[in-house]
Amino acid sequence: MTTKFPLKIDWLLLIILVALILFGELAIYSASIQKYGDKDVVSDYYIKQLIWIFIGAIVFVLVLYIPEILMDILVVPFYIITILLLVLVLFLPGISGVHRWINFGGFSLQPSELAKLSSILLIAKIIPRQHLLKRKIVLYSFLVILLPVLLILKEPDLGSSLIFFAFTLPMIYFAGVSFFTLLLIISPIISIIVGFSVFWWIVFDVILLIILLRKRFSYFFCGFIVVGNAFISLLTPYFWGFLKDYQQERILAFINPKHDFLGSGYQIIQSKIAIGSGGFFGKGFLNGTQKNLDFLPEQQTDFIFSVIGEELGFIGCFLLIIIFILLIWRGVFILKKLRNQTKRIAIIGILSFLIFQIVINIGMNIGIIPVVGIPLPFISYGGSSLIVNMAAVSLFFKYAKERSFI
């Protein structure tokens, strides 16, 4: 008996993927070079990224051609392995008190990136079961992400932990959980946020009460939910104290970058200067002054969009965003053609995972979202992120080949 491998490829999606990877490599190459007069200081980030691209391509092909029955069997072991790696990283030497990477031979692996994809696949495997009650869909999904989120918070890495909620909520929504139920799930988080302002605290509780009454719930249930959320708002100072000092500083810098313009507000200020100075056409490839003079922190990772904005201007940023939109559009196109619910839920998770990172990273670079340390997919330097993203997009190709795809 011979195994039939898929030979047809979605060429448009492949072109989009290659365009993103090349765009990212060029941006990292620029971020790796700093010009001081006639002297160039060159880092090896772009060389390492080339190696990761090669490894990512191998992973891409493996995911594409691995038999689906074997892949289904490997979902649970993959999840368990990522959990073990998240535990292991906590016992390894940290960098400035942060335990996020497993270092080997000049390269590093970030288990939290692997955990995102493994959690998406496990949730997609569990919740599409027929006759599964809505409350069990919610329960099982949050049980899947509970352990990785707690371990990632321990590293600490608040930004990565938020991504788990960003893809879990859309997944359970498309699995049949109502929007109202999702609102009740996230209402405690909203209550914590609005707890910083008495005005918005009252506004949110009034809106929540009106929604509950319109749903014709009992007065006791409505009162319980509203009072519970009001109590959570009162605990906002406690949750604020739970944040690390640098996380508090990042939020304060977002609210007012001048709060500490040489410290926590420095990143946002320099990023906005870089993007703004790029104008419409940019200063030219490799000619970014903010980058060359080393004013941009983490310019090869979290703030690489600022490098693109400074050197390629509005045109470069717009082109990159268009390519991202095309990637998401193609994913949605494939999603609409799928009939298998497990694959549909997985695609929803991957799309949500990508969209959240794109929006947060770009928003962070232009100063409309606090700095949370989330990379720009396919563009930021980082092997773990690139490999996971390539494996995730490979699933688009793989699922598009199911027999029910028309």
C-alpha positions in Angstrom: 0.0 0.0 0.0 1.5 3.3 -1.0 1.0 6.6 0.7 -0.4 9.4 -1.4 1.3 12.7 -0.7 -0.4 16.0 -1.7 1.4 17.5 -4.7 -0.8 20.6 -5.4 0.2 23.7 -3.6 -1.8 26.9 -2.9 0.7 29.1 -4.9 -0.8 32.4 -3.9 -0.5 31.5 -0.2 3.1 30.3 -0.8 4.0 33.6 -2.5 2.6 35.5 0.4 4.5 33.4 2.9 7.8 33.7 1.0 7.3 37.5 0.7 6.9 37.8 4.4 10.0 35.7 5.2 12.1 37.7 2.7 10.7 41.0 4.1 11.6 39.9 7.5 15.1 38.8 6.5 15.8 42.1 4.8 14.6 44.0 7.9 16.7 41.9 10.2 19.7 42.5 7.9 19.2 46.2 8.2 18.8 46.0 12.0 22.0 44.0 12.1 24.0 46.8 10.6 24.8 50.1 12.4 26.7 52.8 10.6 29.0 55.2 12.5 30.5 57.5 9.9 32.6 55.3 7.6 32.5 52.4 10.1 29.9 49.6 10.0 29.2 47.5 13.0 27.6 44.2 11.9 25.8 41.8 14.1 25.1 38.2 13.1 21.3 38.3 13.6 20.6 38.0 9.9 22.9 35.0 9.5 21.2 33.2 12.4 17.8 34.1 11.0 18.8 32.5 7.7 19.6 29.3 9.6 16.2 29.4 11.3 14.5 30.0 8.0 16.2 26.8 6.7 15.1 24.9 9.8 11.6 26.4 9.5 11.4 25.3 5.9 12.2 21.7 7.0 9.5 21.9 9.7 7.1 23.3 7.1 7.6 20.4 4.8 7.3 17.8 7.6 4.0 19.2 8.8 2.7 19.4 5.2 3.5 15.7 4.4 3.1 14.0 7.8 0.0 11.7 7.6 -3.0 13.2 9.3 -3.6 10.1 11.4 -0.1 10.3 12.8 -0.4 14.0 13.4 -3.6 13.5 15.4 -1.8 10.9 17.5 1.1 13.3 18.2 -1.0 16.2 19.4 -1.1 15.1 23.0 2.6 14.1 23.2 3.5 17.5 21.6 1.5 19.3 24.3 3.2 17.3 27.1 6.6 18.0 25.7 6.0 21.7 25.6 4.8 21.6 29.2 8.0 19.8 30.2 10.1 22.4 28.4 8.3 25.2 30.1 9.1 23.5 33.5 12.7 22.9 32.4 13.3 26.6 31.4 12.5 27.7 35.0 15.4 25.8 36.4 17.9 27.0 33.8 20.1 30.1 34.3 18.0 33.3 33.6 18.9 36.5 31.8 18.3 39.5 34.1 16.1 37.4 36.2 14.0 36.2 33.3 13.8 32.5 32.4 12.4 32.2 28.8 15.1 30.5 26.7 16.9 27.2 26.5 20.3 28.0 25.0 22.4 25.6 22.9 25.3 26.3 20.6 24.8 30.0 20.2 21.1 29.5 19.5 18.1 29.6 21.8 14.7 27.9 22.0 11.7 29.6 23.6 9.3 26.9 24.8 6.4 29.4 25.2 6.2 29.7 21.4 5.9 26.0 21.0 3.2 25.9 23.8 1.0 28.3 21.8 0.7 26.0 18.8 0.5 22.8 20.9 -2.4 24.4 22.9 -4.2 25.4 19.8 -4.0 21.9 18.4 -5.1 20.2 21.6 -8.1 22.5 22.1 -9.1 21.9 18.4 -8.8 18.2 19.1 -11.0 18.3 22.2 -13.9 20.7 21.8 -15.5 19.8 18.4 -16.9 16.6 19.9 -20.6 16.2 19.2 -23.1 16.8 22.0 -20.3 18.4 24.2 -22.1 20.9 26.5 -21.1 24.5 26.1 -19.8 24.8 29.7 -17.6 21.8 29.1 -16.2 23.4 25.9 -15.2 26.4 28.0 -13.9 24.3 30.9 -11.8 22.0 28.7 -10.3 24.8 26.7 -9.3 26.8 29.8 -7.9 23.7 31.4 -5.6 23.2 28.4 -4.2 26.7 28.6 -4.1 26.9 32.4 -0.8 25.2 33.0 1.2 26.8 30.2 -0.1 30.2 31.1 0.9 29.8 34.8 4.3 28.5 33.8 4.8 31.4 31.4 3.7 33.9 34.0 6.4 32.4 36.3 9.2 33.1 33.7 7.8 36.0 33.8 6.3 36.8 30.3 3.0 38.6 30.6 2.8 39.3 26.8 3.0 35.6 25.8 0.5 34.6 28.4 -2.1 37.0 26.9 -1.8 35.4 23.5 -3.3 32.2 24.9 -6.5 34.0 25.8 -6.4 35.8 22.4 -6.8 32.5 20.5 -8.8 30.5 23.0 -11.8 32.9 23.1 -12.4 32.9 19.3 -11.9 29.1 19.2 -14.6 28.5 21.8 -16.9 31.1 20.2 -16.7 29.2 16.8 -17.2 26.0 18.7 -20.7 27.2 19.6 -20.2 29.3 22.8 -22.3 32.5 22.7 -20.8 36.0 22.6 -22.7 36.7 25.8 -20.9 33.8 27.6 -17.6 35.2 26.3 -18.5 38.6 27.8 -19.2 37.0 31.2 -15.8 35.2 30.9 -13.8 38.3 30.2 -15.8 40.6 32.4 -13.5 40.1 35.4 -10.5 41.2 33.3 -12.4 44.3 32.1 -13.4 45.0 35.7 -9.7 45.0 36.7 -8.9 47.5 33.9 -11.7 49.9 34.6 -10.9 49.7 38.3 -8.3 52.4 37.7 -11.1 54.9 37.1 -14.3 55.2 39.1 -16.1 56.7 36.2 -15.4 53.8 33.8 -16.0 51.4 36.6 -19.5 52.7 37.0 -20.1 52.9 33.3 -19.0 49.2 32.7 -21.2 47.9 35.6 -24.2 49.8 34.3 -23.8 48.4 30.8 -23.2 44.9 32.1 -26.4 45.2 34.2 -28.5 46.4 31.2 -27.2 43.5 29.1 -28.0 41.0 31.8 -31.6 42.4 32.3 -32.2 42.3 28.6 -31.3 38.6 28.6 -34.1 38.2 31.2 -32.0 36.7 33.9 -33.2 36.7 37.4 -32.5 39.8 39.6 -30.5 37.6 41.9 -28.2 36.4 39.0 -27.9 39.9 37.6 -27.0 41.3 41.0 -24.5 38.5 41.7 -22.6 39.1 38.5 -22.6 42.9 38.8 -21.6 42.9 42.5 -18.9 40.3 41.8 -17.4 42.4 39.0 -17.6 45.5 41.2 -15.7 43.6 43.9 -13.1 42.6 41.4 -12.7 46.2 40.4 -11.9 47.0 44.1 -9.1 44.5 43.9 -7.4 46.4 41.1 -4.6 47.8 43.4 -3.9 44.2 44.4 -3.5 43.1 40.8 -1.4 46.1 40.1 0.9 45.1 42.9 1.1 41.6 41.4 2.8 43.0 38.3 6.5 43.2 38.1 8.1 46.6 38.5 9.1 46.8 34.8 5.5 45.8 33.8 4.1 48.7 35.9 6.6 51.1 34.3 5.6 50.0 30.8 2.0 50.7 31.5 2.8 54.1 33.1 5.0 54.9 30.1 2.2 54.0 27.7 -0.2 56.4 29.6 2.5 59.1 29.7 5.8 58.4 27.9 7.3 61.4 29.6 6.7 59.7 32.9 10.2 58.2 32.6 11.6 59.3 29.2 15.0 57.9 29.9 13.7 54.7 31.3 10.4 52.9 30.6 9.2 55.6 28.2 12.4 55.6 26.2 11.4 52.7 23.9 8.0 54.2 22.9 9.5 57.7 22.4 12.3 56.5 20.2 10.1 54.2 18.2 7.6 57.0 17.4 10.5 59.3 16.5 11.9 56.6 14.1 8.6 55.9 12.4 7.7 59.6 12.2 11.0 60.6 10.8 10.7 58.1 8.0 7.9 60.1 6.4 6.2 58.8 3.3 9.2 57.2 1.4 11.6 56.6 4.3 15.3 57.5 4.7 16.4 54.6 2.5 17.4 51.0 3.2 20.3 50.8 5.8 20.1 54.6 6.3 17.9 54.9 9.4 19.6 57.3 11.8 17.7 56.2 14.9 18.8 52.6 14.1 22.3 53.4 13.2 22.9 55.5 16.3 21.5 52.8 18.4 18.6 54.8 19.8 16.2 52.0 19.0 16.2 49.3 21.7 15.6 45.7 20.6 15.4 46.9 17.0 15.9 43.4 15.6 13.0 41.9 17.6 10.1 43.9 19.3 10.8 47.2 17.5 11.7 46.0 14.0 8.6 47.7 12.7 10.2 51.0 13.7 13.2 50.1 11.6 10.9 49.5 8.6 9.0 52.7 9.2 12.2 54.8 9.4 14.0 53.4 6.4 11.1 52.5 4.1 8.6 55.0 5.4 4.8 54.9 5.1 5.1 53.0 1.8 7.1 50.2 3.4 4.8 49.9 6.4 1.7 49.9 4.2 3.2 47.2 1.9 4.0 45.0 4.9 0.5 45.4 6.3 -1.0 44.6 2.9 1.0 41.3 2.8 -0.3 40.5 6.4 -3.8 41.2 5.3 -3.4 38.9 2.3 -2.1 36.1 4.6 -5.1 36.4 6.8 -7.5 36.7 3.9 -6.1 33.4 2.4 -6.5 31.7 5.8 -10.1 32.8 6.0 -10.7 31.6 2.4 -9.4 28.2 3.3 -11.4 28.2 6.6 -14.7 28.8 4.7 -14.1 25.8 2.4 -13.4 23.4 5.3 -16.1 21.1 6.6 -14.1 19.2 9.2 -14.8 21.0 12.5 -11.5 20.1 14.2 -9.6 21.7 11.3 -11.9 24.7 11.3 -11.3 25.4 15.0 -7.5 24.9 14.6 -7.5 27.5 11.7 -9.5 29.9 13.8 -6.9 29.5 16.6 -4.0 30.1 14.3 -5.6 33.1 12.6 -6.4 34.7 16.0 -2.8 33.9 17.2 -1.3 35.7 14.2 -3.7 38.6 14.1 -3.2 39.3 17.8 0.5 39.4 17.5 0.4 41.6 14.4 -1.9 44.1 16.0 -0.2 44.2 19.3 3.4 44.6 17.9 2.5 47.3 15.4 0.3 49.1 18.0 3.2 48.9 20.5 5.6 50.4 17.9 3.4 53.4 17.2 2.6 53.9 20.8 -1.1 53.0 21.0 -0.5 49.8 23.0 1.8 49.3 26.0 5.1 47.5 25.4 4.5 43.8 26.1 7.3 42.1 24.2 5.4 40.4 21.5 7.3 39.7 18.2 6.0 40.6 14.7 5.3 37.3 12.9 7.8 36.3 10.3 9.5 39.7 10.6 11.1 39.9 14.1 14.3 38.1 14.7 13.7 34.8 16.6 13.9 31.2 15.6 11.2 29.8 17.9 8.7 32.3 16.7 9.6 31.8 13.0 9.4 28.0 13.2 6.1 28.0 15.0 4.6 30.5 12.6 5.8 28.4 9.6 4.4 25.2 11.1 1.1 27.0 11.7 0.8 28.3 8.2 1.8 24.9 6.9 -1.4 23.6 8.4 -3.3 26.0 6.1 -1.7 24.2 3.1 -2.3 20.8 4.7 -6.0 21.3 5.7 -6.7 22.8 2.3 -6.0 19.4 0.8 -8.7 17.5 2.7 -11.1 15.7 0.4 -14.0 18.0 1.4 -12.1 21.1 0.2 -13.7 22.4 -3.0 
